[in-house]
Amino acid sequence: MGKLLDSWDTTVSASYRLFGLVDTAMGAESFDAGADRSKWLLPGPGLVYLQVPSQVGTTVIRLESWTGAPAQPPGQWAGYEEVEVDLPEGELQLQTLDSGVLEILPLVLPSPGRYRMRWHWVFNPDGGPFTSPLEGSSDVLATPGGHEAALRGEDQFCLVQIWRTATR
């Protein structure tokens, strides 16, 4: 099991029901608007975007950098997915399609290379109902409790755990 290297918390507002993590070597033009919208995570070269329900205005996001695969976080979550992505610079920015980038300078990643990202998310039980943003679905999403402190009154809390799987 890995050790926590660093963490960083912020709040982001999604645009077009998306926000993502993008390597500083990449640009917004790297995002494929035609990506498979049947999955929560939309990975691409040097980036990963999360689809969010249209009812989500703001999301508290916690990014964690690990030396290796971390243990699964405690509690019940509305959902989670994992992806692998190449990060050519090994430096991340938080990005929305219409608001641009937010530098994540405090988050330490060991080096450029291939990384695994595990995304967990939960919705505010007081703010629903939330409907699935996935293409072809109109399911009402679960809003398990237990994350109230992390939600800080916002619509969604998202935990992203990142660890290197290979160097360049």
Backbone as CSV, one residue per row, in Angstrom:
resi,resn,N_x,N_y,N_z,CA_x,CA_y,CA_z,C_x,C_y,C_z
1,MET,0.841,-1.177,0.000,0.000,0.000,0.000,0.887,1.241,0.000
2,GLY,0.455,2.246,-0.742,1.223,3.474,-0.867,1.103,4.379,0.342
3,LYS,1.960,5.410,0.333,1.927,6.436,1.374,1.485,7.745,0.744
4,LEU,0.728,8.510,1.490,0.250,9.799,1.020,1.422,10.766,0.912
5,LEU,1.626,11.340,-0.276,2.681,12.324,-0.497,2.181,13.741,-0.258
6,ASP,0.983,14.027,-0.755,0.483,15.390,-0.727,-1.019,15.363,-0.975
7,SER,-1.693,16.443,-0.583,-3.116,16.580,-0.871,-3.437,18.049,-1.094
8,TRP,-4.542,18.297,-1.770,-4.969,19.658,-2.066,-6.476,19.664,-2.224
9,ASP,-7.131,20.657,-1.630,-8.584,20.774,-1.673,-8.985,22.103,-2.307
10,THR,-10.053,22.078,-3.094,-10.602,23.304,-3.658,-12.053,23.056,-4.031
11,THR,-12.690,24.086,-4.522,-14.066,23.992,-5.009,-14.067,24.400,-6.477
12,VAL,-14.833,23.671,-7.283,-14.895,23.942,-8.722,-16.356,23.924,-9.172
13,SER,-16.654,24.741,-10.145,-17.976,24.738,-10.788,-17.819,24.111,-12.163
14,ALA,-18.601,23.086,-12.425,-18.529,22.403,-13.714,-19.113,23.281,-14.812
15,SER,-18.613,23.102,-16.014,-19.236,23.736,-17.178,-19.541,22.627,-18.176
16,TYR,-20.707,22.725,-18.798,-21.175,21.674,-19.703,-21.179,20.320,-19.006
17,ARG,-21.473,20.357,-17.698,-21.549,19.158,-16.840,-20.225,18.401,-16.790
18,LEU,-19.094,19.123,-16.878,-17.769,18.503,-16.861,-16.774,19.354,-16.089
19,PHE,-15.809,18.695,-15.465,-14.567,19.325,-15.025,-13.507,18.239,-15.054
20,GLY,-12.247,18.645,-15.121,-11.231,17.625,-15.254,-9.866,18.037,-14.769
21,LEU,-8.988,17.060,-14.744,-7.577,17.246,-14.442,-6.818,17.117,-15.746
22,VAL,-5.950,18.103,-16.000,-5.227,18.165,-17.262,-3.754,18.414,-16.969
23,ASP,-2.875,17.655,-17.606,-1.439,17.890,-17.492,-1.128,19.262,-18.087
24,THR,-0.187,19.978,-17.501,0.135,21.329,-17.974,0.649,21.340,-19.411
25,ALA,1.118,20.207,-19.924,1.599,20.134,-21.306,0.448,20.079,-22.302
26,MET,-0.778,19.858,-21.790,-1.932,19.707,-22.664,-2.760,20.986,-22.637
27,GLY,-3.701,21.085,-23.559,-4.612,22.219,-23.589,-6.042,21.742,-23.654
28,ALA,-6.965,22.664,-23.498,-8.390,22.324,-23.545,-8.743,21.662,-24.876
29,GLU,-8.006,22.011,-25.933,-8.292,21.426,-27.243,-8.011,19.922,-27.273
30,SER,-7.327,19.394,-26.243,-7.036,17.964,-26.168,-8.261,17.149,-25.786
31,PHE,-9.269,17.808,-25.200,-10.468,17.092,-24.782,-11.297,16.717,-25.999
32,ASP,-11.699,15.467,-26.071,-12.506,14.962,-27.180,-13.984,15.087,-26.817
33,ALA,-14.639,16.097,-27.353,-16.050,16.330,-27.059,-16.921,15.160,-27.508
34,GLY,-16.405,14.317,-28.383,-17.152,13.153,-28.846,-16.835,11.887,-28.063
35,ALA,-16.224,12.035,-26.884,-15.837,10.879,-26.070,-17.056,10.049,-25.682
36,ASP,-16.818,8.810,-25.305,-17.863,7.877,-24.883,-18.531,8.402,-23.619
37,ARG,-19.723,8.967,-23.750,-20.429,9.591,-22.627,-21.222,8.581,-21.794
38,SER,-20.990,7.275,-22.005,-21.680,6.265,-21.211,-20.900,5.927,-19.938
39,LYS,-19.754,6.576,-19.737,-18.931,6.364,-18.541,-18.781,7.684,-17.813
40,TRP,-18.567,7.594,-16.511,-18.392,8.808,-15.707,-17.104,9.532,-16.060
41,LEU,-16.009,8.774,-16.198,-14.709,9.383,-16.490,-14.451,9.362,-17.988
42,LEU,-13.973,10.505,-18.484,-13.668,10.649,-19.903,-12.171,10.931,-20.028
43,PRO,-11.355,9.870,-20.169,-9.911,10.076,-20.263,-9.474,10.403,-21.688
44,GLY,-8.336,11.047,-21.780,-7.717,11.348,-23.059,-6.234,11.532,-22.835
45,PRO,-5.495,11.904,-23.854,-4.056,12.109,-23.691,-3.784,13.222,-22.670
46,GLY,-3.215,12.871,-21.535,-2.838,13.847,-20.526,-3.983,14.481,-19.770
47,LEU,-5.163,13.855,-19.801,-6.297,14.457,-19.098,-7.350,13.425,-18.726
48,VAL,-8.164,13.794,-17.734,-9.324,13.009,-17.330,-10.410,13.997,-16.919
49,TYR,-11.595,13.860,-17.510,-12.748,14.678,-17.140,-13.782,13.799,-16.451
50,LEU,-14.517,14.397,-15.499,-15.618,13.732,-14.815,-16.918,14.376,-15.271
51,GLN,-17.884,13.535,-15.657,-19.229,14.031,-15.946,-19.966,14.203,-14.626
52,VAL,-20.741,15.270,-14.505,-21.512,15.501,-13.288,-22.969,15.761,-13.658
53,PRO,-23.896,15.464,-12.745,-25.305,15.740,-13.014,-25.545,17.232,-13.241
54,SER,-26.547,17.551,-14.016,-26.855,18.956,-14.284,-27.275,19.695,-13.013
55,GLN,-27.704,18.972,-11.989,-28.110,19.591,-10.734,-26.920,20.020,-9.874
56,VAL,-25.704,19.640,-10.253,-24.509,19.990,-9.491,-24.020,21.363,-9.933
57,GLY,-24.018,22.300,-8.992,-23.470,23.629,-9.253,-22.001,23.687,-8.876
58,THR,-21.685,23.254,-7.664,-20.297,23.290,-7.200,-19.893,21.956,-6.584
59,THR,-18.629,21.635,-6.776,-18.044,20.398,-6.271,-16.823,20.720,-5.437
60,VAL,-16.762,20.123,-4.257,-15.534,20.158,-3.463,-14.696,18.995,-3.966
61,ILE,-13.463,19.271,-4.350,-12.582,18.221,-4.852,-11.344,18.140,-3.976
62,ARG,-11.002,16.916,-3.606,-9.773,16.659,-2.849,-8.887,15.786,-3.711
63,LEU,-7.691,16.294,-4.012,-6.709,15.551,-4.790,-5.660,15.000,-3.846
64,GLU,-5.337,13.738,-4.006,-4.306,13.097,-3.183,-3.270,12.437,-4.079
65,SER,-2.003,12.726,-3.808,-0.887,12.098,-4.516,-0.300,11.025,-3.605
66,TRP,-0.111,9.820,-4.143,0.353,8.662,-3.369,1.606,8.054,-4.006
67,THR,2.411,7.372,-3.182,3.598,6.676,-3.682,3.226,5.387,-4.401
68,GLY,2.095,4.822,-4.096,1.594,3.588,-4.698,0.098,3.517,-4.472
69,ALA,-0.500,2.405,-4.853,-1.953,2.269,-4.736,-2.403,2.420,-3.285
70,PRO,-3.290,3.377,-3.003,-3.800,3.548,-1.642,-4.936,2.579,-1.352
71,ALA,-5.246,2.448,-0.081,-6.412,1.661,0.319,-7.665,2.386,-0.162
72,GLN,-8.730,1.632,-0.349,-10.007,2.249,-0.694,-10.421,3.174,0.446
73,PRO,-10.928,4.365,0.134,-11.352,5.268,1.204,-12.592,4.719,1.909
74,PRO,-12.756,5.047,3.190,-13.900,4.526,3.941,-15.211,5.178,3.524
75,GLY,-16.292,4.565,3.916,-17.617,5.120,3.708,-18.263,4.642,2.429
76,GLN,-19.535,5.011,2.301,-20.294,4.690,1.096,-20.189,5.863,0.134
77,TRP,-20.105,5.543,-1.152,-19.966,6.547,-2.195,-21.069,6.346,-3.226
78,ALA,-21.448,7.425,-3.902,-22.434,7.306,-4.975,-21.830,6.556,-6.156
79,GLY,-20.507,6.692,-6.350,-19.844,5.993,-7.433,-18.351,6.173,-7.411
80,TYR,-17.666,5.340,-8.189,-16.229,5.513,-8.394,-15.810,4.790,-9.664
81,GLU,-14.729,5.306,-10.244,-14.101,4.684,-11.410,-12.602,4.924,-11.327
82,GLU,-11.846,4.072,-12.024,-10.399,4.228,-12.128,-10.004,4.270,-13.587
83,VAL,-8.965,5.065,-13.886,-8.404,5.131,-15.229,-6.892,5.294,-15.117
84,GLU,-6.199,4.972,-16.204,-4.772,5.263,-16.308,-4.578,6.322,-17.364
85,VAL,-3.633,7.219,-17.103,-3.388,8.320,-18.025,-1.908,8.679,-18.003
86,ASP,-1.379,9.035,-19.168,-0.005,9.523,-19.262,0.009,11.007,-18.934
87,LEU,0.918,11.407,-18.042,1.089,12.810,-17.688,2.485,13.229,-18.124
88,PRO,2.615,13.845,-19.319,3.920,14.148,-19.890,4.770,15.105,-19.062
89,GLU,4.144,16.027,-18.322,4.893,16.948,-17.453,4.827,16.518,-15.997
90,GLY,3.789,15.763,-15.636,3.606,15.371,-14.239,3.144,16.527,-13.368
91,GLU,2.582,17.556,-13.994,2.032,18.705,-13.277,0.598,18.893,-13.748
92,LEU,-0.317,19.040,-12.786,-1.740,19.076,-13.112,-2.357,20.457,-12.981
93,GLN,-3.420,20.642,-13.752,-4.295,21.801,-13.644,-5.721,21.269,-13.551
94,LEU,-6.543,21.976,-12.831,-7.970,21.680,-12.788,-8.608,22.542,-13.865
95,GLN,-9.475,21.947,-14.693,-9.974,22.680,-15.843,-11.466,22.456,-16.050
96,THR,-12.155,23.539,-16.452,-13.517,23.446,-16.958,-13.478,23.970,-18.392
97,LEU,-14.440,23.568,-19.176,-14.399,23.912,-20.597,-14.569,25.401,-20.860
98,ASP,-15.366,26.091,-20.032,-15.558,27.513,-20.324,-14.874,28.455,-19.338
99,SER,-14.381,27.945,-18.217,-13.727,28.822,-17.237,-12.208,28.736,-17.270
100,GLY,-11.673,27.820,-18.045,-10.225,27.718,-18.141,-9.615,26.864,-17.043
101,VAL,-8.384,27.212,-16.661,-7.615,26.363,-15.753,-7.415,27.020,-14.400
102,LEU,-7.245,26.155,-13.409,-6.889,26.549,-12.061,-5.607,25.792,-11.735
103,GLU,-4.532,26.517,-11.477,-3.257,25.877,-11.182,-3.355,25.055,-9.892
104,ILE,-2.735,23.897,-9.890,-2.696,23.028,-8.717,-1.231,22.908,-8.298
105,LEU,-0.586,24.021,-8.125,0.842,24.023,-7.809,1.185,23.310,-6.508
106,PRO,0.333,23.375,-5.475,0.720,22.711,-4.233,0.764,21.191,-4.314
107,LEU,0.100,20.552,-5.291,0.046,19.100,-5.337,1.334,18.542,-5.935
108,VAL,1.992,17.679,-5.195,3.256,17.095,-5.612,3.019,15.727,-6.248
109,LEU,3.443,15.572,-7.501,3.489,14.266,-8.155,4.963,13.934,-8.334
110,PRO,5.343,12.652,-8.183,6.764,12.301,-8.207,7.517,12.688,-9.474
111,SER,6.909,12.518,-10.643,7.606,12.807,-11.907,6.629,12.594,-13.056
112,PRO,7.020,12.973,-14.263,6.187,12.629,-15.424,6.087,11.113,-15.548
113,GLY,5.034,10.644,-16.190,4.884,9.210,-16.400,3.433,8.799,-16.483
114,ARG,3.221,7.499,-16.324,1.869,6.931,-16.375,1.327,6.860,-14.954
115,TYR,0.091,7.340,-14.799,-0.543,7.394,-13.486,-1.885,6.699,-13.507
116,ARG,-2.230,6.158,-12.373,-3.563,5.609,-12.132,-4.314,6.647,-11.320
117,MET,-5.553,6.904,-11.677,-6.406,7.827,-10.928,-7.664,7.084,-10.511
118,ARG,-7.951,7.170,-9.222,-9.185,6.596,-8.676,-10.052,7.770,-8.237
119,TRP,-11.211,7.899,-8.856,-12.151,8.981,-8.557,-13.332,8.397,-7.791
120,HIS,-13.643,8.974,-6.622,-14.842,8.647,-5.843,-15.683,9.914,-5.758
121,TRP,-16.998,9.777,-5.776,-17.847,10.953,-5.635,-19.109,10.606,-4.858
122,VAL,-19.637,11.656,-4.242,-20.872,11.549,-3.467,-21.619,12.868,-3.622
123,PHE,-22.933,12.805,-3.526,-23.769,13.990,-3.694,-24.388,14.381,-2.362
124,ASN,-24.704,15.649,-2.234,-25.281,16.177,-1.007,-26.716,15.666,-0.861
125,PRO,-27.015,14.881,0.183,-28.371,14.350,0.362,-29.427,15.442,0.486
126,ASP,-29.023,16.645,0.895,-29.977,17.745,1.044,-30.215,18.490,-0.269
127,GLY,-29.460,18.179,-1.312,-29.543,18.941,-2.550,-30.201,18.238,-3.709
128,GLY,-30.582,16.993,-3.542,-31.090,16.206,-4.655,-32.534,16.496,-4.992
129,PRO,-33.109,15.702,-5.850,-32.505,14.510,-6.438,-31.535,14.862,-7.577
130,PHE,-30.555,13.978,-7.748,-29.557,14.117,-8.796,-29.800,13.026,-9.821
131,THR,-29.775,13.392,-11.098,-29.986,12.405,-12.154,-28.678,12.153,-12.889
132,SER,-28.524,10.943,-13.343,-27.305,10.517,-14.010,-27.005,11.363,-15.249
133,PRO,-25.724,11.782,-15.403,-25.327,12.508,-16.617,-24.931,11.575,-17.754
134,LEU,-24.930,10.259,-17.492,-24.461,9.315,-18.498,-25.427,9.220,-19.667
135,GLU,-24.858,9.137,-20.844,-25.656,9.038,-22.056,-26.568,7.818,-21.984
136,GLY,-27.841,8.038,-22.284,-28.793,6.931,-22.292,-29.353,6.582,-20.924
137,SER,-29.049,7.367,-19.895,-29.540,7.069,-18.551,-30.233,8.289,-17.964
138,SER,-31.306,8.043,-17.257,-31.976,9.110,-16.513,-32.214,8.660,-15.075
139,ASP,-31.363,7.729,-14.604,-31.490,7.183,-13.260,-31.312,8.275,-12.213
140,VAL,-32.091,8.162,-11.131,-31.882,9.011,-9.968,-30.744,8.372,-9.180
141,LEU,-29.771,9.191,-8.792,-28.546,8.689,-8.162,-28.666,8.605,-6.644
142,ALA,-27.962,7.646,-6.070,-27.923,7.479,-4.617,-27.192,8.653,-3.976
143,THR,-27.620,8.995,-2.779,-26.965,10.071,-2.021,-26.659,9.562,-0.614
144,PRO,-25.708,8.625,-0.512,-25.399,8.088,0.814,-24.834,9.170,1.732
145,GLY,-25.152,9.061,3.006,-24.653,10.005,4.002,-23.249,9.639,4.453
146,GLY,-22.737,10.443,5.371,-21.427,10.159,5.940,-20.319,11.054,5.442
147,HIS,-20.604,11.905,4.463,-19.574,12.780,3.898,-19.921,14.259,4.089
148,GLU,-20.784,14.543,5.042,-21.272,15.907,5.225,-20.147,16.909,5.454
149,ALA,-19.167,16.561,6.266,-18.056,17.488,6.534,-17.265,17.772,5.256
150,ALA,-17.031,16.753,4.448,-16.276,16.932,3.200,-17.085,17.739,2.178
151,LEU,-18.400,17.590,2.171,-19.254,18.317,1.230,-19.266,19.819,1.502
152,ARG,-19.080,20.208,2.746,-19.080,21.626,3.142,-20.279,22.396,2.588
153,GLY,-21.427,21.722,2.505,-22.640,22.372,2.028,-22.760,22.459,0.516
154,GLU,-21.769,22.004,-0.228,-21.804,22.051,-1.703,-22.594,20.859,-2.238
155,ASP,-22.774,20.810,-3.545,-23.597,19.774,-4.173,-22.916,18.415,-4.269
156,GLN,-21.593,18.403,-4.395,-20.867,17.156,-4.643,-19.504,17.227,-3.968
157,PHE,-19.038,16.066,-3.510,-17.659,15.916,-3.038,-17.011,14.853,-3.903
158,CYS,-15.793,15.138,-4.346,-15.061,14.218,-5.206,-13.660,14.020,-4.635
159,LEU,-13.287,12.774,-4.407,-11.949,12.414,-3.951,-11.215,11.774,-5.118
160,VAL,-10.044,12.328,-5.455,-9.234,11.774,-6.541,-7.900,11.334,-5.958
161,GLN,-7.624,10.038,-6.002,-6.345,9.485,-5.531,-5.510,9.156,-6.761
162,ILE,-4.263,9.639,-6.754,-3.384,9.534,-7.925,-2.083,8.870,-7.506
163,TRP,-1.632,7.859,-8.287,-0.331,7.247,-8.017,0.314,6.820,-9.327
164,ARG,1.627,6.883,-9.336,2.383,6.555,-10.550,2.428,5.048,-10.740
165,THR,2.234,4.621,-11.991,2.342,3.200,-12.320,3.582,2.903,-13.134
166,ALA,4.094,3.911,-13.880,5.312,3.731,-14.683,5.905,5.105,-14.995
167,THR,7.218,5.158,-15.123,7.888,6.401,-15.498,8.104,6.398,-16.997
168,ARG,8.427,7.567,-17.534,8.692,7.664,-18.973,10.069,7.140,-19.284
